[in-house]
């Protein structure tokens, strides 16, 4: 999991693909951290991405590093129920506390991928499985 987390950190911004019915949806994200042997991602409970992942948890994350390598991380989103994960996500990105707090009523929902594959792909090469 550390290789995936490190890749995402180096990339900075990554993209999460979901499905909205039969329509694919792609959006940039940056909230991630490694904890308890999982790479965790955060989305808002008020956002369409959360509704899409709860309706169809199959998703894919793609990221590219400046050296031309890119990552394809595919699996099933499983939301964490322990609030320690949302707290850790907000601790890692304190600027998000302005969005996710008791005053706004917005909640940070944290998920990891299960039944996942992750491939590090060189721009002109074959992919290497990293999990």
Secondary structure, DSSP 8 states (H G I E B T S, - for coil): -HHHHHHHHHH--EEEEEEETTEEEEEEE--EEEETTEEEEEEETTSHHHHHHHH--EEEEEEE-TTS-EEEEEEEEEE--SHHHHHHHHHHTGGGGGTSSTTT---EEEEEEEEEEEEEE-TTS-EEE--
